[in-house]
């Protein structure tokens, strides 16, 4: 009976690994004040490594749909490799780029106005390739 249990666990682990990548994306809180910097955490809960960059997309809930917001930041093309059962943290600045303005100009950027937002991060891993992971949050007055 013991070998059947062990074989069953091995089969489950193989199926879990082959259906990956497995990860979670979370923020330290669900609501922020203007000027706060959320901490984004990516956790690899799978059996294979995952890969992702530092960049993210930011969306605002407007008129019953998600609208992409421009951010004033450039992200260095650096790829992070996260081993199984490890986590990674990133500070997120809640600022946006007003319309018809260019990023990179040295000036203070406005804080996100109150509302509902979504951060989207692209995460890749074997065997299913890349997926978009998202987490929602609110900005209060």
N, CA, C and O atoms as a GROMACS GRO file, in nm:
protein
  564
    1UNK      N    1   0.082  -0.120   0.000
    1UNK     CA    2   0.000   0.000   0.000
    1UNK      C    3   0.086   0.126   0.000
    1UNK      O    4   0.050   0.227  -0.061
    2UNK      N    5   0.199   0.120   0.068
    2UNK     CA    6   0.286   0.237   0.079
    2UNK      C    7   0.339   0.280  -0.059
    2UNK      O    8   0.348   0.399  -0.086
    3UNK      N    9   0.375   0.183  -0.147
    3UNK     CA   10   0.428   0.217  -0.279
    3UNK      C   11   0.321   0.283  -0.365
    3UNK      O   12   0.354   0.367  -0.449
    4UNK      N   13   0.193   0.248  -0.345
    4UNK     CA   14   0.084   0.310  -0.423
    4UNK      C   15   0.070   0.457  -0.385
    4UNK      O   16   0.049   0.542  -0.472
    5UNK      N   17   0.080   0.486  -0.258
    5UNK     CA   18   0.071   0.624  -0.212
    5UNK      C   19   0.188   0.706  -0.268
    5UNK      O   20   0.169   0.817  -0.318
    6UNK      N   21   0.308   0.649  -0.260
    6UNK     CA   22   0.426   0.718  -0.313
    6UNK      C   23   0.416   0.740  -0.463
    6UNK      O   24   0.450   0.848  -0.512
    7UNK      N   25   0.368   0.641  -0.536
    7UNK     CA   26   0.351   0.654  -0.681
    7UNK      C   27   0.246   0.760  -0.713
    7UNK      O   28   0.261   0.836  -0.808
    8UNK      N   29   0.140   0.764  -0.635
    8UNK     CA   30   0.036   0.864  -0.655
    8UNK      C   31   0.088   1.005  -0.634
    8UNK      O   32   0.054   1.096  -0.710
    9UNK      N   33   0.170   1.024  -0.533
    9UNK     CA   34   0.229   1.156  -0.506
    9UNK      C   35   0.321   1.197  -0.621
    9UNK      O   36   0.320   1.313  -0.663
   10UNK      N   37   0.401   1.103  -0.672
   10UNK     CA   38   0.490   1.134  -0.784
   10UNK      C   39   0.409   1.174  -0.907
   10UNK      O   40   0.446   1.270  -0.975
   11UNK      N   41   0.300   1.104  -0.936
   11UNK     CA   42   0.216   1.138  -1.051
   11UNK      C   43   0.154   1.276  -1.034
   11UNK      O   44   0.151   1.355  -1.128
   12UNK      N   45   0.105   1.305  -0.913
   12UNK     CA   46   0.048   1.438  -0.888
   12UNK      C   47   0.152   1.548  -0.905
   12UNK      O   48   0.123   1.653  -0.962
   13UNK      N   49   0.274   1.525  -0.856
   13UNK     CA   50   0.381   1.624  -0.871
   13UNK      C   51   0.415   1.645  -1.018
   13UNK      O   52   0.437   1.759  -1.060
   14UNK      N   53   0.420   1.538  -1.098
   14UNK     CA   54   0.448   1.552  -1.240
   14UNK      C   55   0.338   1.630  -1.311
   14UNK      O   56   0.366   1.718  -1.392
   15UNK      N   57   0.213   1.598  -1.280
   15UNK     CA   58   0.102   1.670  -1.341
   15UNK      C   59   0.103   1.816  -1.302
   15UNK      O   60   0.078   1.903  -1.386
   16UNK      N   61   0.133   1.845  -1.176
   16UNK     CA   62   0.140   1.983  -1.129
   16UNK      C   63   0.251   2.057  -1.203
   16UNK      O   64   0.230   2.170  -1.248
   17UNK      N   65   0.366   1.996  -1.217
   17UNK     CA   66   0.478   2.059  -1.286
   17UNK      C   67   0.450   2.082  -1.433
   17UNK      O   68   0.490   2.184  -1.488
   18UNK      N   69   0.383   1.989  -1.499
   18UNK     CA   70   0.355   1.999  -1.642
   18UNK      C   71   0.240   2.094  -1.673
   18UNK      O   72   0.219   2.130  -1.789
   19UNK      N   73   0.165   2.136  -1.572
   19UNK     CA   74   0.055   2.229  -1.596
   19UNK      C   75   0.094   2.371  -1.557
   19UNK      O   76   0.008   2.460  -1.553
   20UNK      N   77   0.221   2.395  -1.529
   20UNK     CA   78   0.271   2.524  -1.482
   20UNK      C   79   0.287   2.623  -1.593
   20UNK      O   80   0.247   2.593  -1.706
   21UNK      N   81   0.342   2.738  -1.569
   21UNK     CA   82   0.403   2.779  -1.443
   21UNK      C   83   0.299   2.815  -1.337
   21UNK      O   84   0.187   2.854  -1.370
   22UNK      N   85   0.336   2.800  -1.213
   22UNK     CA   86   0.246   2.830  -1.101
   22UNK      C   87   0.306   2.943  -1.018
   22UNK      O   88   0.420   2.935  -0.973
   23UNK      N   89   0.227   3.049  -1.000
   23UNK     CA   90   0.276   3.165  -0.928
   23UNK      C   91   0.158   3.240  -0.869
   23UNK      O   92   0.043   3.219  -0.908
   24UNK      N   93   0.189   3.329  -0.775
   24UNK     CA   94   0.090   3.421  -0.722
   24UNK      C   95   0.148   3.561  -0.730
   24UNK      O   96   0.269   3.581  -0.718
   25UNK      N   97   0.061   3.658  -0.749
   25UNK     CA   98   0.099   3.799  -0.751
   25UNK      C   99   0.008   3.869  -0.651
   25UNK      O  100  -0.113   3.852  -0.655
   26UNK      N  101   0.068   3.948  -0.560
   26UNK     CA  102  -0.013   4.013  -0.457
   26UNK      C  103   0.048   4.148  -0.420
   26UNK      O  104   0.165   4.176  -0.448
   27UNK      N  105  -0.033   4.230  -0.356
   27UNK     CA  106   0.011   4.358  -0.300
   27UNK      C  107   0.002   4.350  -0.149
   27UNK      O  108  -0.069   4.266  -0.095
   28UNK      N  109   0.075   4.437  -0.080
   28UNK     CA  110   0.075   4.434   0.066
   28UNK      C  111  -0.056   4.485   0.126
   28UNK      O  112  -0.087   4.453   0.240
   29UNK      N  113  -0.135   4.564   0.050
   29UNK     CA  114  -0.265   4.613   0.097
   29UNK      C  115  -0.359   4.618  -0.024
   29UNK      O  116  -0.316   4.599  -0.138
   30UNK      N  117  -0.485   4.644   0.000
   30UNK     CA  118  -0.580   4.655  -0.110
   30UNK      C  119  -0.621   4.799  -0.139
   30UNK      O  120  -0.676   4.827  -0.245
   31UNK      N  121  -0.596   4.891  -0.045
   31UNK     CA  122  -0.630   5.032  -0.062
   31UNK      C  123  -0.512   5.119  -0.020
   31UNK      O  124  -0.448   5.094   0.081
   32UNK      N  125  -0.485   5.223  -0.102
   32UNK     CA  126  -0.370   5.310  -0.077
   32UNK      C  127  -0.413   5.456  -0.080
   32UNK      O  128  -0.513   5.491  -0.144
   33UNK      N  129  -0.338   5.539  -0.012
   33UNK     CA  130  -0.355   5.684  -0.018
   33UNK      C  131  -0.260   5.738  -0.125
   33UNK      O  132  -0.158   5.675  -0.152
   34UNK      N  133  -0.292   5.853  -0.185
   34UNK     CA  134  -0.199   5.912  -0.281
   34UNK      C  135  -0.062   5.932  -0.217
   34UNK      O  136  -0.052   5.980  -0.104
   35UNK      N  137   0.042   5.896  -0.289
   35UNK     CA  138   0.178   5.910  -0.237
   35UNK      C  139   0.234   5.784  -0.176
   35UNK      O  140   0.356   5.772  -0.161
   36UNK      N  141   0.149   5.688  -0.140
   36UNK     CA  142   0.199   5.561  -0.087
   36UNK      C  143   0.261   5.479  -0.199
   36UNK      O  144   0.225   5.494  -0.316
   37UNK      N  145   0.354   5.390  -0.162
   37UNK     CA  146   0.415   5.301  -0.260
   37UNK      C  147   0.382   5.157  -0.222
   37UNK      O  148   0.435   5.103  -0.125
   38UNK      N  149   0.293   5.094  -0.300
   38UNK     CA  150   0.261   4.953  -0.274
   38UNK      C  151   0.382   4.864  -0.296
   38UNK      O  152   0.474   4.899  -0.371
   39UNK      N  153   0.381   4.750  -0.231
   39UNK     CA  154   0.484   4.650  -0.251
   39UNK      C  155   0.422   4.532  -0.325
   39UNK      O  156   0.336   4.462  -0.271
   40UNK      N  157   0.467   4.511  -0.448
   40UNK     CA  158   0.420   4.400  -0.530
   40UNK      C  159   0.507   4.279  -0.503
   40UNK      O  160   0.630   4.289  -0.501
   41UNK      N  161   0.444   4.164  -0.481
   41UNK     CA  162   0.519   4.042  -0.454
   41UNK      C  163   0.479   3.934  -0.554
   41UNK      O  164   0.361   3.908  -0.576
   42UNK      N  165   0.581   3.872  -0.612
   42UNK     CA  166   0.561   3.757  -0.701
   42UNK      C  167   0.616   3.636  -0.629
   42UNK      O  168   0.730   3.636  -0.583
   43UNK      N  169   0.534   3.531  -0.618
   43UNK     CA  170   0.578   3.406  -0.553
   43UNK      C  171   0.570   3.292  -0.654
   43UNK      O  172   0.470   3.275  -0.723
   44UNK      N  173   0.676   3.214  -0.661
   44UNK     CA  174   0.676   3.094  -0.744
   44UNK      C  175   0.633   2.977  -0.657
   44UNK      O  176   0.707   2.934  -0.568
   45UNK      N  177   0.514   2.926  -0.681
   45UNK     CA  178   0.462   2.814  -0.602
   45UNK      C  179   0.464   2.685  -0.682
   45UNK      O  180   0.399   2.588  -0.645
   46UNK      N  181   0.540   2.684  -0.792
   46UNK     CA  182   0.548   2.567  -0.878
   46UNK      C  183   0.679   2.493  -0.861
   46UNK      O  184   0.759   2.522  -0.773
   47UNK      N  185   0.697   2.395  -0.949
   47UNK     CA  186   0.815   2.309  -0.943
   47UNK      C  187   0.921   2.349  -1.044
   47UNK      O  188   1.028   2.289  -1.047
   48UNK      N  189   0.893   2.451  -1.127
   48UNK     CA  190   0.989   2.496  -1.228
   48UNK      C  191   1.012   2.646  -1.212
   48UNK      O  192   0.928   2.716  -1.156
   49UNK      N  193   1.127   2.697  -1.260
   49UNK     CA  194   1.154   2.841  -1.249
   49UNK      C  195   1.055   2.924  -1.331
   49UNK      O  196   0.997   2.875  -1.428
   50UNK      N  197   1.037   3.049  -1.291
   50UNK     CA  198   0.959   3.143  -1.369
   50UNK      C  199   1.048   3.263  -1.403
   50UNK      O  200   1.149   3.287  -1.336
   51UNK      N  201   1.009   3.338  -1.506
   51UNK     CA  202   1.088   3.451  -1.554
   51UNK      C  203   0.998   3.570  -1.576
   51UNK      O  204   0.884   3.555  -1.620
   52UNK      N  205   1.047   3.690  -1.546
   52UNK     CA  206   0.969   3.812  -1.566
   52UNK      C  207   1.062   3.931  -1.562
   52UNK      O  208   1.174   3.923  -1.512
   53UNK      N  209   1.013   4.044  -1.615
   53UNK     CA  210   1.088   4.168  -1.612
   53UNK      C  211   1.039   4.257  -1.500
   53UNK      O  212   0.946   4.222  -1.428
   54UNK      N  213   1.102   4.371  -1.485
   54UNK     CA  214   1.065   4.465  -1.379
   54UNK      C  215   0.942   4.546  -1.416
   54UNK      O  216   0.874   4.599  -1.328
   55UNK      N  217   0.912   4.556  -1.544
   55UNK     CA  218   0.802   4.639  -1.591
   55UNK      C  219   0.664   4.583  -1.558
   55UNK      O  220   0.649   4.465  -1.526
   56UNK      N  221   0.566   4.670  -1.567
   56UNK     CA  222   0.426   4.632  -1.545
   56UNK      C  223   0.338   4.730  -1.622
   56UNK      O  224   0.383   4.839  -1.660
   57UNK      N  225   0.215   4.691  -1.645
   57UNK     CA  226   0.116   4.779  -1.705
   57UNK      C  227   0.018   4.822  -1.597
   57UNK      O  228  -0.007   4.748  -1.502
   58UNK      N  229  -0.036   4.942  -1.611
   58UNK     CA  230  -0.130   4.996  -1.514
   58UNK      C  231  -0.260   5.030  -1.585
   58UNK      O  232  -0.260   5.097  -1.689
   59UNK      N  233  -0.371   4.984  -1.527
   59UNK     CA  234  -0.504   5.010  -1.584
   59UNK      C  235  -0.593   5.076  -1.479
   59UNK      O  236  -0.579   5.052  -1.359
   60UNK      N  237  -0.685   5.159  -1.527
   60UNK     CA  238  -0.784   5.225  -1.440
   60UNK      C  239  -0.923   5.182  -1.487
   60UNK      O  240  -0.949   5.174  -1.607
   61UNK      N  241  -1.012   5.155  -1.392
   61UNK     CA  242  -1.150   5.116  -1.422
   61UNK      C  243  -1.229   5.243  -1.455
   61UNK      O  244  -1.251   5.327  -1.368
   62UNK      N  245  -1.272   5.256  -1.580
   62UNK     CA  246  -1.349   5.373  -1.624
   62UNK      C  247  -1.462   5.327  -1.716
   62UNK      O  248  -1.438   5.249  -1.809
   63UNK      N  249  -1.582   5.375  -1.692
   63UNK     CA  250  -1.696   5.346  -1.779
   63UNK      C  251  -1.713   5.196  -1.808
   63UNK      O  252  -1.735   5.156  -1.922
   64UNK      N  253  -1.702   5.116  -1.703
   64UNK     CA  254  -1.724   4.971  -1.709
   64UNK      C  255  -1.621   4.894  -1.793
   64UNK      O  256  -1.651   4.788  -1.847
   65UNK      N  257  -1.500   4.949  -1.803
   65UNK     CA  258  -1.392   4.875  -1.872
   65UNK      C  259  -1.256   4.924  -1.820
   65UNK      O  260  -1.245   5.032  -1.761
   66UNK      N  261  -1.153   4.842  -1.842
   66UNK     CA  262  -1.018   4.876  -1.800
   66UNK      C  263  -0.951   4.958  -1.909
   66UNK      O  264  -0.948   4.917  -2.025
   67UNK      N  265  -0.897   5.074  -1.871
   67UNK     CA  266  -0.829   5.165  -1.963
   67UNK      C  267  -0.683   5.174  -1.921
   67UNK      O  268  -0.653   5.203  -1.805
   68UNK      N  269  -0.592   5.150  -2.015
   68UNK     CA  270  -0.449   5.156  -1.983
   68UNK      C  271  -0.406   5.299  -1.955
   68UNK      O  272  -0.444   5.392  -2.026
   69UNK      N  273  -0.326   5.316  -1.850
   69UNK     CA  274  -0.271   5.446  -1.814
   69UNK      C  275  -0.123   5.447  -1.849
   69UNK      O  276  -0.054   5.347  -1.834
   70UNK      N  277  -0.077   5.560  -1.896
   70UNK     CA  278   0.066   5.573  -1.924
   70UNK      C  279   0.138   5.606  -1.794
   70UNK      O  280   0.092   5.687  -1.714
   71UNK      N  281   0.251   5.543  -1.776
   71UNK     CA  282   0.334   5.572  -1.659
   71UNK      C  283   0.459   5.647  -1.705
   71UNK      O  284   0.504   5.628  -1.818
   72UNK      N  285   0.516   5.730  -1.620
   72UNK     CA  286   0.632   5.811  -1.660
   72UNK      C  287   0.766   5.741  -1.642
   72UNK      O  288   0.870   5.806  -1.645
   73UNK      N  289   0.765   5.610  -1.624
   73UNK     CA  290   0.888   5.540  -1.589
   73UNK      C  291   0.935   5.450  -1.701
   73UNK      O  292   0.856   5.391  -1.775
   74UNK      N  293   1.066   5.441  -1.713
   74UNK     CA  294   1.130   5.346  -1.804
   74UNK      C  295   1.180   5.230  -1.719
   74UNK      O  296   1.231   5.250  -1.609
   75UNK      N  297   1.165   5.109  -1.770
   75UNK     CA  298   1.214   4.993  -1.698
   75UNK      C  299   1.332   4.934  -1.774
   75UNK      O  300   1.325   4.914  -1.895
   76UNK      N  301   1.438   4.907  -1.703
   76UNK     CA  302   1.557   4.846  -1.762
   76UNK      C  303   1.520   4.705  -1.806
   76UNK      O  304   1.453   4.632  -1.733
   77UNK      N  305   1.566   4.667  -1.923
   77UNK     CA  306   1.534   4.534  -1.977
   77UNK      C  307   1.616   4.428  -1.902
   77UNK      O  308   1.715   4.376  -1.953
   78UNK      N  309   1.572   4.399  -1.783
   78UNK     CA  310   1.639   4.300  -1.699
   78UNK      C  311   1.541   4.187  -1.673
   78UNK      O  312   1.425   4.212  -1.640
   79UNK      N  313   1.586   4.064  -1.688
   79UNK     CA  314   1.501   3.948  -1.669
   79UNK      C  315   1.532   3.884  -1.534
   79UNK      O  316   1.648   3.855  -1.503
   80UNK      N  317   1.429   3.864  -1.454
   80UNK     CA  318   1.446   3.799  -1.323
   80UNK      C  319   1.409   3.652  -1.335
   80UNK      O  320   1.312   3.616  -1.402
   81UNK      N  321   1.487   3.569  -1.271
   81UNK     CA  322   1.468   3.424  -1.270
   81UNK      C  323   1.434   3.386  -1.126
   81UNK      O  324   1.515   3.405  -1.035
   82UNK      N  325   1.314   3.334  -1.106
   82UNK     CA  326   1.269   3.301  -0.971
   82UNK      C  327   1.256   3.150  -0.956
   82UNK      O  328   1.174   3.086  -1.022
   83UNK      N  329   1.338   3.094  -0.869
   83UNK     CA  330   1.339   2.949  -0.845
   83UNK      C  331   1.211   2.905  -0.776
   83UNK      O  332   1.141   2.986  -0.715
   84UNK      N  333   1.180   2.774  -0.785
   84UNK     CA  334   1.062   2.722  -0.716
   84UNK      C  335   1.061   2.757  -0.567
   84UNK      O  336   1.163   2.747  -0.499
   85UNK      N  337   0.944   2.797  -0.519
   85UNK     CA  338   0.917   2.826  -0.379
   85UNK      C  339   0.994   2.948  -0.325
   85UNK      O  340   1.018   2.957  -0.205
   86UNK      N  341   1.031   3.041  -0.413
   86UNK     CA  342   1.094   3.167  -0.374
   86UNK      C  343   1.001   3.281  -0.411
   86UNK      O  344   0.906   3.264  -0.487
   87UNK      N  345   1.029   3.401  -0.354
   87UNK     CA  346   0.947   3.518  -0.385
   87UNK      C  347   1.037   3.637  -0.417
   87UNK      O  348   1.157   3.635  -0.389
   88UNK      N  349   0.977   3.740  -0.478
   88UNK     CA  350   1.047   3.860  -0.521
   88UNK      C  351   0.956   3.979  -0.493
   88UNK      O  352   0.835   3.970  -0.512
   89UNK      N  353   1.013   4.092  -0.449
   89UNK     CA  354   0.935   4.212  -0.416
   89UNK      C  355   0.977   4.329  -0.503
   89UNK      O  356   1.091   4.339  -0.547
   90UNK      N  357   0.880   4.417  -0.528
   90UNK     CA  358   0.904   4.536  -0.607
   90UNK      C  359   0.818   4.649  -0.554
   90UNK      O  360   0.699   4.630  -0.529
   91UNK      N  361   0.876   4.768  -0.536
   91UNK     CA  362   0.798   4.886  -0.499
   91UNK      C  363   0.736   4.945  -0.624
   91UNK      O  364   0.800   4.951  -0.729
   92UNK      N  365   0.610   4.987  -0.613
   92UNK     CA  366   0.536   5.044  -0.725
   92UNK      C  367   0.504   5.188  -0.692
   92UNK      O  368   0.446   5.216  -0.587
   93UNK      N  369   0.541   5.279  -0.779
   93UNK     CA  370   0.512   5.420  -0.758
   93UNK      C  371   0.378   5.453  -0.822
   93UNK      O  372   0.359   5.429  -0.941
   94UNK      N  373   0.286   5.508  -0.744
   94UNK     CA  374   0.151   5.536  -0.792
   94UNK      C  375   0.143   5.675  -0.855
   94UNK      O  376   0.080   5.766  -0.801
   95UNK      N  377   0.209   5.689  -0.969
   95UNK     CA  378   0.208   5.814  -1.044
   95UNK      C  379   0.174   5.781  -1.189
   95UNK      O  380   0.191   5.668  -1.234
   96UNK      N  381   0.126   5.882  -1.262
   96UNK     CA  382   0.091   5.859  -1.402
   96UNK      C  383   0.142   5.972  -1.488
   96UNK      O  384   0.182   6.078  -1.437
   97UNK      N  385   0.140   5.950  -1.618
   97UNK     CA  386   0.186   6.049  -1.714
   97UNK      C  387   0.063   6.115  -1.777
   97UNK      O  388  -0.014   6.048  -1.847
   98UNK      N  389   0.044   6.245  -1.754
   98UNK     CA  390  -0.072   6.312  -1.814
   98UNK      C  391  -0.068   6.302  -1.967
   98UNK      O  392   0.039   6.286  -2.026
   99UNK      N  393  -0.185   6.310  -2.029
   99UNK     CA  394  -0.194   6.299  -2.173
   99UNK      C  395  -0.112   6.407  -2.242
   99UNK      O  396  -0.098   6.518  -2.190
  100UNK      N  397  -0.058   6.373  -2.358
  100UNK     CA  398   0.022   6.464  -2.441
  100UNK      C  399   0.153   6.507  -2.375
  100UNK      O  400   0.209   6.610  -2.412
  101UNK      N  401   0.201   6.432  -2.280
  101UNK     CA  402   0.331   6.461  -2.219
  101UNK      C  403   0.422   6.342  -2.244
  101UNK      O  404   0.376   6.229  -2.261
  102UNK      N  405   0.552   6.368  -2.246
  102UNK     CA  406   0.651   6.264  -2.272
  102UNK      C  407   0.714   6.217  -2.142
  102UNK      O  408   0.736   6.297  -2.052
  103UNK      N  409   0.744   6.089  -2.132
  103UNK     CA  410   0.812   6.039  -2.011
  103UNK      C  411   0.957   6.084  -2.008
  103UNK      O  412   1.017   6.115  -2.112
  104UNK      N  413   1.012   6.088  -1.890
  104UNK     CA  414   1.154   6.117  -1.873
  104UNK      C  415   1.188   6.262  -1.850
  104UNK      O  416   1.302   6.294  -1.818
  105UNK      N  417   1.091   6.351  -1.865
  105UNK     CA  418   1.120   6.491  -1.839
  105UNK      C  419   1.132   6.511  -1.688
  105UNK      O  420   1.047   6.463  -1.614
  106UNK      N  421   1.236   6.580  -1.642
  106UNK     CA  422   1.257   6.594  -1.498
  106UNK      C  423   1.158   6.693  -1.435
  106UNK      O  424   1.180   6.814  -1.435
  107UNK      N  425   1.050   6.640  -1.383
  107UNK     CA  426   0.949   6.721  -1.314
  107UNK      C  427   0.868   6.628  -1.225
  107UNK      O  428   0.873   6.506  -1.244
  108UNK      N  429   0.795   6.680  -1.129
  108UNK     CA  430   0.711   6.592  -1.046
  108UNK      C  431   0.589   6.546  -1.127
  108UNK      O  432   0.524   6.626  -1.195
  109UNK      N  433   0.560   6.419  -1.117
  109UNK     CA  434   0.444   6.362  -1.186
  109UNK      C  435   0.327   6.354  -1.088
  109UNK      O  436   0.350   6.336  -0.968
  110UNK      N  437   0.203   6.365  -1.136
  110UNK     CA  438   0.089   6.361  -1.045
  110UNK      C  439   0.064   6.220  -0.990
  110UNK      O  440   0.091   6.120  -1.056
  111UNK      N  441   0.011   6.217  -0.868
  111UNK     CA  442  -0.030   6.090  -0.808
  111UNK      C  443  -0.154   6.038  -0.879
  111UNK      O  444  -0.228   6.115  -0.940
  112UNK      N  445  -0.176   5.908  -0.870
  112UNK     CA  446  -0.298   5.852  -0.928
  112UNK      C  447  -0.420   5.912  -0.857
  112UNK      O  448  -0.421   5.923  -0.734
  113UNK      N  449  -0.522   5.951  -0.933
  113UNK     CA  450  -0.644   6.001  -0.869
  113UNK      C  451  -0.719   5.886  -0.802
  113UNK      O  452  -0.694   5.770  -0.834
  114UNK      N  453  -0.809   5.916  -0.710
  114UNK     CA  454  -0.887   5.810  -0.645
  114UNK      C  455  -0.959   5.725  -0.749
  114UNK      O  456  -1.006   5.775  -0.851
  115UNK      N  457  -0.966   5.596  -0.722
  115UNK     CA  458  -1.034   5.506  -0.813
  115UNK      C  459  -0.987   5.362  -0.797
  115UNK      O  460  -0.914   5.329  -0.704
  116UNK      N  461  -1.030   5.280  -0.890
  116UNK     CA  462  -0.998   5.136  -0.891
  116UNK      C  463  -0.893   5.112  -1.000
  116UNK      O  464  -0.906   5.161  -1.111
  117UNK      N  465  -0.789   5.034  -0.966
  117UNK     CA  466  -0.677   5.012  -1.056
  117UNK      C  467  -0.641   4.865  -1.063
  117UNK      O  468  -0.680   4.784  -0.979
  118UNK      N  469  -0.564   4.832  -1.167
  118UNK     CA  470  -0.513   4.696  -1.185
  118UNK      C  471  -0.369   4.704  -1.236
  118UNK      O  472  -0.339   4.776  -1.331
  119UNK      N  473  -0.280   4.630  -1.170
  119UNK     CA  474  -0.143   4.613  -1.216
  119UNK      C  475  -0.135   4.480  -1.291
  119UNK      O  476  -0.187   4.379  -1.243
  120UNK      N  477  -0.071   4.480  -1.406
  120UNK     CA  478  -0.056   4.358  -1.486
  120UNK      C  479   0.092   4.334  -1.510
  120UNK      O  480   0.164   4.424  -1.554
  121UNK      N  481   0.136   4.213  -1.482
  121UNK     CA  482   0.276   4.175  -1.499
  121UNK      C  483   0.282   4.048  -1.583
  121UNK      O  484   0.205   3.954  -1.559
  122UNK      N  485   0.372   4.043  -1.680
  122UNK     CA  486   0.389   3.927  -1.768
  122UNK      C  487   0.488   3.832  -1.702
  122UNK      O  488   0.601   3.870  -1.671
  123UNK      N  489   0.446   3.706  -1.682
  123UNK     CA  490   0.530   3.605  -1.618
  123UNK      C  491   0.538   3.483  -1.709
  123UNK      O  492   0.436   3.437  -1.762
  124UNK      N  493   0.658   3.432  -1.728
  124UNK     CA  494   0.681   3.321  -1.819
  124UNK      C  495   0.740   3.202  -1.745
  124UNK      O  496   0.806   3.217  -1.643
  125UNK      N  497   0.715   3.083  -1.800
  125UNK     CA  498   0.771   2.961  -1.743
  125UNK      C  499   0.735   2.841  -1.826
  125UNK      O  500   0.649   2.848  -1.914
  126UNK      N  501   0.801   2.732  -1.798
  126UNK     CA  502   0.781   2.608  -1.870
  126UNK      C  503   0.665   2.532  -1.809
  126UNK      O  504   0.653   2.538  -1.687
  127UNK      N  505   0.583   2.465  -1.877
  127UNK     CA  506   0.581   2.439  -2.021
  127UNK      C  507   0.480   2.524  -2.098
  127UNK      O  508   0.476   2.515  -2.220
  128UNK      N  509   0.399   2.603  -2.031
  128UNK     CA  510   0.289   2.674  -2.097
  128UNK      C  511   0.326   2.812  -2.149
  128UNK      O  512   0.240   2.880  -2.206
  129UNK      N  513   0.450   2.857  -2.132
  129UNK     CA  514   0.491   2.986  -2.184
  129UNK      C  515   0.456   3.102  -2.092
  129UNK      O  516   0.468   3.091  -1.970
  130UNK      N  517   0.413   3.213  -2.152
  130UNK     CA  518   0.389   3.336  -2.076
  130UNK      C  519   0.241   3.358  -2.047
  130UNK      O  520   0.154   3.322  -2.126
  131UNK      N  521   0.217   3.419  -1.932
  131UNK     CA  522   0.081   3.454  -1.889
  131UNK      C  523   0.084   3.593  -1.827
  131UNK      O  524   0.186   3.636  -1.773
  132UNK      N  525  -0.029   3.662  -1.836
  132UNK     CA  526  -0.043   3.791  -1.768
  132UNK      C  527  -0.102   3.766  -1.630
  132UNK      O  528  -0.206   3.702  -1.616
  133UNK      N  529  -0.036   3.818  -1.528
  133UNK     CA  530  -0.085   3.809  -1.391
  133UNK      C  531  -0.130   3.949  -1.350
  133UNK      O  532  -0.062   4.048  -1.378
  134UNK      N  533  -0.244   3.957  -1.282
  134UNK     CA  534  -0.292   4.091  -1.244
  134UNK      C  535  -0.336   4.091  -1.098
  134UNK      O  536  -0.369   3.988  -1.040
  135UNK      N  537  -0.334   4.210  -1.043
  135UNK     CA  538  -0.380   4.232  -0.906
  135UNK      C  539  -0.448   4.369  -0.902
  135UNK      O  540  -0.398   4.466  -0.959
  136UNK      N  541  -0.563   4.375  -0.835
  136UNK     CA  542  -0.638   4.499  -0.828
  136UNK      C  543  -0.617   4.569  -0.694
  136UNK      O  544  -0.588   4.506  -0.592
  137UNK      N  545  -0.634   4.702  -0.697
  137UNK     CA  546  -0.622   4.781  -0.576
  137UNK      C  547  -0.703   4.910  -0.595
  137UNK      O  548  -0.746   4.942  -0.706
  138UNK      N  549  -0.722   4.984  -0.486
  138UNK     CA  550  -0.792   5.111  -0.491
  138UNK      C  551  -0.703   5.223  -0.437
  138UNK      O  552  -0.616   5.200  -0.352
  139UNK      N  553  -0.726   5.343  -0.487
  139UNK     CA  554  -0.662   5.463  -0.435
  139UNK      C  555  -0.774   5.549  -0.377
  139UNK      O  556  -0.870   5.582  -0.446
  140UNK      N  557  -0.759   5.585  -0.250
  140UNK     CA  558  -0.862   5.668  -0.185
  140UNK      C  559  -0.815   5.813  -0.180
  140UNK      O  560  -0.699   5.844  -0.204
  141UNK      N  561  -0.908   5.899  -0.147
  141UNK     CA  562  -0.875   6.042  -0.137
  141UNK      C  563  -0.799   6.071  -0.011
  141UNK      O  564  -0.763   6.186   0.015
   0.00000   0.00000   0.00000
